[in-house]
Structure formats: C-alpha cells, structure tokens
Amino acid sequence: MELSKEKWSEGLKKIKPDVKNIFYKGKIDLLLDDSPKLAIVGSRRMTEYGARVIEKWMPVLVNKGVNIVSGFMYGVDQTAHKACLDNGGNTIAVLGWGIDWPVATEDEEMYQRIVEVDSLIVSEYPGKTAPLLWFFPQRNRIVAGIADAVLIVEGSVKSGSMITARLANRFGKKLLAVPGQVTSRVAEGTNGLIRDGKAKAVTCAEDVLKEMGLVPGQLRLEVGRIDDPLVSLLADGERSVDELSRILKMEVSQVLGKLTELSLCGMVSESEGKYRLM
C-alpha cells in the first residue's frame, strides 16, 4: 500500500533529499506514532561480538518500548530485526528495493514474520522495482530520518553504516557507537566516530536509553545482585569449563553442574566450548 502524504510524520517530511513516496506492508502506525525509535545499523560482516551486543541489549530496549529500525540486509540489520522480534518488540525494515520485489529465499521467513506480527516493512520504491547499488545509500537517509537515535554496532571506515552516521549528524539525531577492538577492521569506523567526537560511546543498553531520554527499566537479569562468583566471572566475558574450574578452584563436575542449572534458567548459553551470560 502507499502512504498518503497527508499522514506523513514530521520525521519523514524533514528527510533530505525529499522522499517521493512511501509504500508499506504491515502496521503503518509504527511509523506514524510517537513511540521511541532506534535505528541499529552496522557491518554485513558482523562479528560474534557485534551479535552478542545486539542480543544482550535488545531485551532492555524492547522492555522500554523502543521500536527498532534497520535496513533488512544480512549482518547487523537482520540480527537487530530478529532479536527485536524474539523479545516481543516491534521493528521497522526499510528496503533498498521495491516493496513487492521478491526477497531471497533465505530472507523470506524474516520478511513474512515482520508482516505477520504487526511490525512494518517500508520502501520508497513501488512494486517490483529491482535493487540498484545507489538505492542502498538512499535508503539510509530514511533509516536515519525516521529514528530518534542511530546506533552503529560495527562498521569499517568505508561502510554504508558510516553514510547513515553522517546522515544522522546532518539530521540532528543522536549518534551512538559501540566501541570495538582496535585490531578489528569492522571496528575502525565506529572507533573513529567516537575518537572524532561525532558519536557518543555506549557500552550498555542503559547508556542507549539515557541518550534517548528514557529512564532505564527493570532488567530481567541483574548480574550485580547475584552473589555467585561463577556468574561474576561470566559477566566479565566468556569462559571455558576448565578456566572456570581453575579460577574458582572447583571440580570440573561441580562447575558443569552449576552451568547446567544456569542454562536451564536461561541465564547462560554455550558455544564452541565456552559459556557466556545471556
């Protein structure tokens, strides 16, 4: 469907260059209401670190009613969409192609899920307009324009997320960035934004909420209040069973028993032999 210009939000009207049309599928009210909107963008070559940041922060953001905006590409975009939906939130996907252009087979499930759970897909391109290279940086101005703040999770110096960052600054939106490892190529852009004073460094979901003017809500899991040395160790980073056993001076069987309990409670997950807090 096409959104009548009489119904456009102020954010849409202020985007430059002007948006000509808005076509959509799903719940258009998400675009038009005054609910807080956070754009999460970043590298298509997302690292495990980037994925963990999104997955760990998303429950806190969703619990405060933040709607997540992104560009539906693989990597950071789709991870943000999925994490939002998995936590019961609402997401807005801004396409870089026509609203009816058939998405890739591997993206079809995500596309249908967004529509079916009353989230939203939008595009400025009609029908089955095929994607062109310049559509994607054009799409980024809508992502930045409809959001209250933009969070860059990972991005190299020449990535599309740096275009979104420049647009956020131009539109006067809060620009936030997750600090990354100085040896990582996908962190060069985000670290540079922080170094040059163009973005505010954020290291937890509460930082994001504060910058958006939202009071942090009650966390589902407050690690600092759990008097368990094993949990405290995992709060500092992922560990193997052997590492935990050595540091805690506990038998491996005891450590495994506690990890099993924490896993059943949904507090801990395991990947490639290492455990981490959810």
N, C-alpha and C positions, 0 to 999 in steps of 0.2 A: 504494500500500500504506500501511497505518497502522503506525506505530512503537509497539510495546508499551512502556508506561511503565516496565516493569522494565529496559529497555535505555537509558533516557534518560541523557544525560550530565549532569554536575553543572551545567554552564552552562545547560542547558535548565531544570533544576529550580529554579534560582535566579531566573529571569526573573519580574518583577512588572510588571503583573498576570500571574497564572499563565497559562501556556499550557495549553489544554484538551487538544488533540490535535496530533499531527504526522503528516502524510501526506507521502509521498515517491515520487519516481521517480529511479532511478539508484543510485549507490553510497552506501548509508547509512553505511558505515564512515567516510566523510569527516567526518561529523558527530559520530561517537562516539569516534574515536581522539584521541590527544593531539598530533597534528601542529599546528604553529603556524597560527593562522587570523587573517587580517587583513581587516577589513571596509573596503571602499573605497566611499565614497558621495559624492554631490555633486549639482550642478545638472543638471536636464534640459536647460537651455540652456547646455550645456558649450561653452566656447570652444576654439579651436585650442590655446591654451596648456594648458588642462586635459588635452586629449587627448595632447599631447606629453609631459606629465609622466607620465601613465599608461604610455604606450608606451615611454618611456625607462627608467622604473624597473622595469617588470614583469619583464624578463629576470633582473635581480639578485634580485628577491624569489622568483621561481619556482626559480631555481638553488639557493636555500637551503631549498626545500621548503615555502614558505609557501602555504597554501591561501587563495584569495580569496573573500570573502563579499560579496554585494551583492544588490540588490533587483530586478534584471531589468527596470528601466524604461529608456527611452531616455536618452541623455546619458551621464553618468559611469558609471552602473550597467552598461549593456551594453558600454560601451567597456572597462571593467575585466574583465568576463566574457570578452570576445573576446580581449583582449590576453593574458590568462592562458592561455586555450586555445591561442592561436597560439604561445605559448612553451612548450607542452608541460606546463602546470600543471593543477591541479585547482581547480574553482570550485564554490561553493555558491550557488544562486539561491533567494532567499526571496520567495515570491509574495505579492501582496496580493489574491488571489482563490483560488477552489477549485482543487485540484490537477488536476482534469480540465477546467477551463474552457478553451475553445479560445482560444489566443492569436491576436493579429492576424497577418495573412498575412506582414507584413514581419518578424515576430518568430519565425515558425515554424522557420526554418533554425537560428537560435541555440538555440531550445528543444530541437530534436532533436539538435543537436550536443552539447549538455551531457549529455544522457542517454546518447548513443552512445559517448562517450569516457570513461565511468565517472566522470563528475562527478555532481552532485546537484542536484535541484530539490525544495524542501520548501514546505509550506503548512500552516497550522493549520486551513484550511477544507476541508471534504470535497467530493468530487465536482465538480459544475459550479456551485458557489456563485459567483454573479456578483460582480464587484468593486464595493464601495461606498466612498465617499470616506473614511470613517473607518478602513477596513481598512488603508490605507497607513501612517498613523502607528502603528497597532497592529503592523503588520509590522515596523516599525523596531526595536521592542523585541527581536525575535528576532534581527535582524541584529546589534545591539549585544551581545545576551546570549550568543550562541554564539562571538563573536570574542574573541581575546586583546587586540586593539587595534583602534581605529577611526581611519581616515584620511579626513579631509574634504578633497577636492581643490578644489572650488569650491562656493559656496553663498551666496545672498543672506540677509539678516537673518531673513526670514520663511519660508525654505525648509524642506522636510522634512528636509534634512540637519542643520539646527540642532536638530530634535527628536531625531534619532539622537545628536547630540553631547551633549545633556542626559542622554539615557538612558545613554550611555557613562560620563559622570561619576557618575551615580547608581549604576551597577553596579560602579563602581570599576575600569573598564577604562582602559587608556592611550588618551588622546585626542590625536591628531596632526592638524596642519593645514598645508596648503601655502600659503605667503604668496602673495598676488596683487597685481595692480596696484591702487593706491589709487583710481584713477579708474574701476575696473570694478565694476559693480553685483553681479556674481556673486562678487566677492571680499570684499564688505562683511562677510558672515558669518564667513568664515574669518579675515580680518584682525582682526575683533572678538574672536573666540575667543582668538587669540594675544595681542592687546593686553590683554585682561582676565585673562590668566593661566589660562584654562580649557583651553587646548590648547597642546601643545608644537609650535613651528615646526620643520618638517623641510624640508630643501632638497635632499635626495638620497635614494636608496634605502638607502644605508648608514646614514643617520640613522634611518630606519624600523627597520632590523634591530637597530640599537643599542638603541632604545627598547623593542623586543620581547625584548631579551636574547639576541639571536642574533649570532654573530660573522660579519661580512661575508665572503662567499666570493670567489673569484677572479672578477673581471669578465671578460666576453667581450671587452671592448674597454677598454683603459686609455689614455685620451686623453693623460694626463700623460706617458706613456712613449714617445709617438710624436713623434719630432723632426721635425715638419713644420709650418712656420708657417701653412700653409693650414688644416690640421686645428686648430691652436691658435685661429685666428680663428673657425672654425665652432663651437668649443667654447664661445665667448662668446655665440653667437647666430647666427641665420640670416643669410645674406648673398647678394646677387646676384653674378653673374659680374663685372659692371662694378665693383662695390665691391671684390671680391677683387683684381681686376686693378689697380685704383688703389692700394690699400693695399700690396699686395705688389710693385708696380712690375714686373708681368709682363704679357706679351702675353695678350690675351683667349684666343687659341688655346691657349696653354700652360696657362692656368687651366682651360679646358674639358677639356683632355687629362687633367690630374690629377684633376678632378672625375669624369670618366668612369671612371678607374681605381678611385677610391674607391667609386663607385656599384656597380661590378662586384664589389667586395669586400664589399658590404653595409654599408659604413660611412657612406654619405651618401645622402640622398634629396632629391628636388627637388619643390617645389610652388609653382605660380604664379610661376615665375622665380627663386625663392630656394632656396638649398641649406642643408641642416642635417645635423648628425650624427644617426645612427640611435640 
